[in-house]
Amino acid sequence: MSKDSNGYKILTDNRKARYLYEILDTYEAGIELKGTEVKSIRAGRSNLQDGYALVRDGEVWLINVHISPYENTSNFFNHDPRRTRKLLLHRQEINKLIGQVEQKGLTLVPLRMYLKRGRVKVMIGLARGKKLHDKRETIRRRDDARSMQRALKQF
């Protein structure tokens, strides 16, 4: 859990999404949570790895994101870890997403979960899946950058 330069506290980061997808656009969305979910997220016990978002009936839903049950609460009051959660976006943003997801065949993936002014926010990305050769090129670029940094350090 690190603090970003803008004063946001990053709670969870989905680094695998940037490897598997080409991110075309990002959106900041609020998320509808229960009390025990907020406490668990603040404790850093959430996972965005397998998550994705869908636009259904004019609303955006976050699916398959794991938020662990809060340990200091009884099971009666706790939440389901993988329940479907509603994302809060402006109507214009939702309409734009509907057009791009349905017509261009793009995907919505959660990239980061963070606190902004005490509220939990999710950054979702409009993404296109990378092909195998794109992934290899990403790895090659990263390795080249590392080797250049190493070479510059030696001199």
C-alpha positions in Angstrom: 0.0 0.0 0.0 1.9 3.0 -1.3 1.0 6.7 -1.4 0.8 8.1 -4.9 2.2 11.6 -5.7 -1.4 12.9 -6.0 -2.3 11.9 -2.4 -4.1 8.7 -3.4 -3.4 5.6 -1.3 -3.0 2.7 -3.7 -4.6 -0.4 -2.1 -4.4 -3.0 -4.9 -2.7 -2.9 -8.3 -3.4 -5.3 -11.2 0.0 -5.4 -12.9 -0.9 -8.6 -14.8 -3.6 -6.7 -16.8 -1.0 -4.3 -18.3 0.9 -7.4 -19.5 -2.1 -9.3 -20.9 -4.0 -6.3 -22.4 -3.2 -3.1 -24.4 -4.9 -0.4 -22.3 -6.6 2.1 -24.7 -8.4 4.3 -22.1 -8.9 4.5 -18.4 -11.9 5.6 -16.3 -12.2 6.3 -12.6 -15.2 4.7 -11.0 -16.7 4.6 -7.5 -17.7 1.2 -6.2 -20.7 0.2 -4.2 -19.5 -1.7 -1.1 -20.7 -3.1 2.2 -19.1 -2.0 5.4 -17.1 -5.1 6.0 -15.8 -4.9 2.4 -14.4 -1.4 3.0 -12.7 -2.5 6.2 -11.1 -5.4 4.4 -10.0 -3.3 1.4 -8.4 -0.8 3.8 -6.5 -3.7 5.4 -5.2 -4.5 1.9 -7.0 -7.8 1.5 -8.4 -7.5 -2.0 -7.3 -9.0 -5.3 -8.1 -7.7 -8.8 -6.2 -10.5 -10.8 -9.2 -12.3 -12.3 -11.6 -9.5 -12.3 -13.4 -7.8 -15.2 -16.3 -5.4 -15.7 -19.5 -5.8 -17.8 -22.0 -3.3 -19.0 -25.5 -4.8 -18.3 -28.8 -3.0 -18.4 -27.1 0.4 -18.6 -25.0 -0.2 -15.5 -21.4 -1.3 -15.1 -20.7 -4.3 -12.9 -17.4 -5.5 -11.4 -17.2 -9.3 -11.5 -14.9 -11.9 -10.0 -12.9 -9.4 -7.8 -11.9 -11.1 -4.6 -12.3 -9.1 -1.4 -11.5 -11.3 1.6 -14.0 -11.4 4.5 -13.1 -9.1 7.4 -11.6 -11.1 10.2 -12.9 -9.1 13.1 -16.6 -9.6 12.3 -18.8 -12.6 12.7 -19.8 -14.7 9.6 -23.3 -13.4 9.9 -22.4 -9.8 9.1 -19.6 -10.7 6.6 -19.9 -10.5 2.8 -19.4 -13.0 0.0 -15.8 -12.6 -1.2 -16.6 -12.8 -5.0 -19.9 -11.1 -5.2 -20.8 -8.9 -8.1 -20.3 -5.2 -7.3 -21.8 -2.2 -9.0 -19.5 0.5 -10.4 -20.6 4.1 -10.2 -19.9 6.1 -13.4 -21.5 9.1 -15.1 -24.2 8.3 -17.7 -22.1 9.7 -20.6 -19.2 7.5 -19.6 -21.4 4.4 -19.5 -22.9 5.2 -23.0 -19.4 5.6 -24.4 -18.3 2.3 -22.9 -21.4 0.5 -24.2 -20.5 1.6 -27.8 -16.9 0.7 -27.6 -17.3 -2.7 -25.8 -20.1 -3.9 -28.0 -18.9 -2.6 -31.4 -15.1 -2.9 -31.2 -15.0 -6.1 -29.0 -13.0 -4.5 -26.2 -12.9 -5.5 -22.6 -13.1 -3.7 -19.3 -10.5 -4.7 -16.8 -9.8 -3.3 -13.3 -6.3 -1.8 -13.1 -6.0 -0.3 -9.6 -8.0 0.1 -6.4 -7.2 3.2 -4.3 -8.5 5.6 -1.7 -9.3 9.1 -2.8 -10.6 11.5 0.0 -11.6 8.4 2.1 -13.6 6.8 -0.7 -12.6 3.6 -2.5 -12.2 4.1 -6.2 -11.4 1.6 -9.0 -9.6 2.6 -12.1 -10.9 0.5 -15.0 -9.3 0.3 -18.4 -10.8 -0.2 -21.8 -8.5 -2.9 -23.2 -7.7 -5.0 -26.2 -6.1 -8.4 -25.6 -2.5 -8.7 -26.7 -1.3 -11.4 -29.0 1.6 -13.6 -28.1 4.1 -11.6 -30.3 3.0 -8.4 -28.6 3.7 -9.9 -25.2 7.1 -11.0 -26.3 7.9 -7.5 -27.6 6.9 -6.0 -24.3 9.3 -8.4 -22.5 12.1 -7.6 -25.0 11.6 -3.8 -24.5 11.7 -4.2 -20.7 14.8 -6.3 -20.9 16.5 -3.8 -23.2 15.7 -0.9 -20.9 17.1 -2.9 -17.9 20.3 -3.7 -19.8 20.8 0.0 -20.8 20.3 1.1 -17.2 22.8 -1.5 -16.1 25.3 -0.3 -18.7 24.8 3.3 -17.7 25.4 2.5 -14.0 28.7 0.8 -14.8 30.1 4.0 -16.4 
